[in-house]
């Protein structure tokens, strides 16, 4: 068990390391692709060469980031086969489909037109080059769609059925997998978030150049485009973030309870804006374990259910199988002890089915099918040793969620500031203010912290599940020595850190070089 626990923990750590490094590059790729396409559209429509220079400058930074992002993404996908082979076998028919589409369609769309985008200046017509830029932007966005469909299915497994003969899940409704509400909300929430990251990057770099007194007109034009993209992005991110929260309330109530540090729910549950989670009080089962808080009465009930006078269950309510009607009447849901019993019954029936098939006793095997079907919904609970095993790391989920929300509010204010300063002439002088320029620069690391916090909330909050209710993390891993995982973890940590350092160095060199010359010269 010690070796297994070590392999599980190190495999989780390795995947988290790879995913978080990968997500440093991907959102900037998607966000910059859109901004570059908008800038080139302005160039083609106006014919002004300064917009060509601006477009080519940001396109160069996009290209640097694009190359590094591909390298980290390939390693991430390989880990499903090396570290998570049980998972890959159990749901490979479903999980592999969107990844295959991403590789065959979206990736080739990017690869085909990105070459024209970078090397086609003065070799193809301006309109065809613009089309290539937009198709590249669409390609990177479609890549995100299929990756996020796969991730959403892990959070809300639909469109499939379990085939006992194969001992694996098979897809029976592709539309449900690709178009579930979880997938749609996750995609738009994530993509609009990437617009924010791309916009903040452009604003931050432009503010740095203006701080140094270089390329002011080009920077003002860049900020104008980026501020609009960012404002649309943050509003869309908040709207679809609400949709994702509703999905969490419906399909992953334990995650929602952890996000709010909610031990016991009530009618008209409050939404915590700021607070400190008392872990000892939470573990002791105290109903109100968040101290020094600023909360909004009834708001969590309204956000989750569309009605402030409804019940949102806490961690203990979910484990005990307790819910309430708006009238205060008790409703019994399935407690975790029963889910665990049903999961074990499904596992026992599956083992009996397999043995009967090996012995050629088809009648005995068929007799187990109704038992498997009846209890399969809670199959994963049969691997848990106690109900507490199904509680995610509450403190990490709670703080990462609230960091994301607070920084999201900050970004809304930042984009509003730069939109007003860019489009309202009498406020244009704000862009001469050192403090405003400093805010633009400091927003660059903050937007990435916000983004990473969102992913920590989504992934840590669903623990211990790799596939919600069907497969816990400890069952999904490969049978490999812990030492092998540790070695690859160290290798990837060094490699990814070197890639990140190299990208930052190359980007800073490129930005510094351009700050000393006229951006218009890039167009020649």
Buried (B, 14 or more C-beta within 10 A) or exposed (E): EEEEEBBBBBBBBBBBBBBBBBBBBBBBBBBBBBBBBBBBBBBBEEEBEBBBBBBBBBBBBBBBBBBBBBBBBEBBBEBBEBBBBBBBBBBBBBBBBBBEBBBEBBBEBBEBBBEBBBEBBEEBEBEEBBBBBBBBBBBBBBBBBBBBBBBBBBBBBBBBEBEBEEEBBEBBEBEBBBBBBBBBBBBBBBBBBBBBBBBBBBBBBBBBBBBEEBBEEBBBBBBBBBBBBBBBBBBBBBEBBBBBBBBBBBBBBBBBBBBBBBBBBBBBBBBBBEBEBBEEBBEEEBEBBBEEBEBEEBBBBBBBBEEBEBBBBBBBBBBBBBBBEEEEEEEEBEBBBBBBBBBBBBBBBBEBBBEBBEEEEEEBBEBBBEBBBEBBBBBBBBBBEEBEBBBBBBBBBBBBBBBBBBBBBBBBEBBBBBBBBBEEEEEEEBBEEEEBBEBBBEBBEBBBEBBBBBBBBBBBBBBBBBBBBBBBBBBBBBEBEBEBBBEBBEEBBEBBEEBBEEBEEBBEEBBEEBBEEBBBEBBE
